[in-house]
Amino acid sequence: NLLLCLRSAALFVVSRIGVLMIVGSTALVTHRTVLAQLVGWDSKWYLMIAQHGYAHAVPPGSGNPAQSNLGFFPLLPLLVRAMHVVTGFDFAVAGLVTTGLLGVSAAVTAWWLLRLHFDQSGADRGIAMIVLSPGAFVLGMVYSESAISCSSRARCWPCTITDGSSPVSWPRSRLPL
């Protein structure tokens, strides 16, 4: 079973290397660092929560002045903060390492879910389709998609570890029964 987990983890890692190559080439064109590109968009909200916590009130007004971090669920910022405390990494690096580890766990989880319905080859192809899909680039950013994906049920250790956390990673999740 460990070798099967390593196969799906390897597929995830290879796909992230491809994403890093693409981000590196766009960094040359945009004159932004690779790190700055990987912690853009909503990543800044997760990192801000990890560093400073949540806002204490909803800001008044509408539009940009009314933006708030209250709409982001706490699991990822908690894990990023823990990674920062344990390793001493900068919050951005801690966020990328955390989501990378969660991504590996999500790939293994998804492989086992696919394996429940398909043979080994089908599960391998399914993981390749997931990690190489156009939207999978967010699995290399500080986004909660990896944590949400890990919160699914399957017969493997990543799910056992993260399934109890699903109510804090996604609003419609349920506690395990």
Backbone hydrogen bonds, N-H to C=O, Kabsch-Sander energy under -0.5 kcal/mol:
donor,donor_aa,acceptor,acceptor_aa,energy
5,C,1,N,-2.1
6,L,2,L,-2.3
7,R,3,L,-1.7
8,S,4,L,-1.6
9,A,5,C,-2.3
10,A,6,L,-2.6
11,L,7,R,-2.1
12,F,8,S,-1.9
13,V,9,A,-2.6
14,V,10,A,-2.8
15,S,11,L,-2.1
16,R,12,F,-2.1
17,I,13,V,-2.0
18,G,14,V,-1.9
19,V,15,S,-2.0
20,L,16,R,-2.7
21,M,17,I,-2.0
22,I,18,G,-2.0
23,V,19,V,-3.1
24,G,20,L,-2.6
25,S,21,M,-1.9
26,T,22,I,-2.2
27,A,23,V,-2.2
28,L,24,G,-1.3
29,V,25,S,-1.1
30,T,26,T,-2.8
31,H,27,A,-1.4
32,R,27,A,-0.9
37,Q,33,T,-1.8
38,L,34,V,-2.1
39,V,35,L,-1.4
40,G,37,Q,-0.9
43,S,40,G,-2.0
44,K,41,W,-1.1
45,W,42,D,-0.8
46,Y,42,D,-1.7
47,L,43,S,-2.6
48,M,44,K,-2.3
49,I,45,W,-2.4
50,A,46,Y,-2.2
51,Q,47,L,-2.1
52,H,48,M,-3.1
53,G,48,M,-0.5
53,G,49,I,-2.0
66,A,63,G,-1.4
67,Q,64,N,-1.7
71,G,68,S,-0.5
72,F,69,N,-1.4
75,L,168,V,-1.9
78,L,74,P,-2.2
79,L,75,L,-2.4
80,V,76,L,-2.7
81,R,77,P,-2.5
82,A,78,L,-2.3
83,M,79,L,-2.5
84,H,80,V,-2.4
85,V,81,R,-2.6
86,V,82,A,-2.7
87,T,83,M,-2.6
88,G,84,H,-2.3
94,A,90,D,-3.2
95,G,91,F,-2.4
96,L,92,A,-2.1
97,V,93,V,-2.7
98,T,94,A,-2.4
99,T,95,G,-2.6
100,G,96,L,-1.9
101,L,97,V,-2.5
102,L,98,T,-2.5
103,G,99,T,-2.2
104,V,100,G,-2.1
105,S,101,L,-2.2
106,A,102,L,-2.7
107,A,103,G,-2.4
108,V,104,V,-2.2
109,T,105,S,-2.6
110,A,106,A,-2.9
111,W,107,A,-2.2
112,W,108,V,-2.2
113,L,109,T,-2.1
114,L,110,A,-2.7
115,R,111,W,-2.5
116,L,112,W,-1.1
117,H,114,L,-1.5
118,F,114,L,-2.1
123,A,119,D,-2.3
124,D,120,Q,-2.3
125,R,121,S,-2.4
126,G,122,G,-2.4
127,I,123,A,-2.3
128,A,124,D,-2.3
129,M,125,R,-2.4
130,I,126,G,-2.0
131,V,127,I,-2.9
132,L,128,A,-1.6
133,S,130,I,-0.9
136,A,133,S,-1.6
137,F,134,P,-1.0
138,V,135,G,-1.3
139,L,136,A,-1.9
140,G,137,F,-1.6
141,M,138,V,-1.5
142,V,38,L,-1.0
143,Y,141,M,-2.0
146,S,143,Y,-0.6
148,I,144,S,-2.7
149,S,145,E,-2.6
150,C,146,S,-1.9
151,S,147,A,-0.9
151,S,148,I,-0.7
152,S,149,S,-1.1
156,C,154,A,-1.1
159,C,156,C,-0.6
160,T,156,C,-1.5
161,I,157,W,-2.2
162,T,158,P,-2.2
163,D,159,C,-2.9
165,S,162,T,-1.5
166,S,163,D,-1.4
168,V,165,S,-1.9
169,S,165,S,-0.7
169,S,166,S,-1.0
170,W,166,S,-1.8
173,S,170,W,-1.3
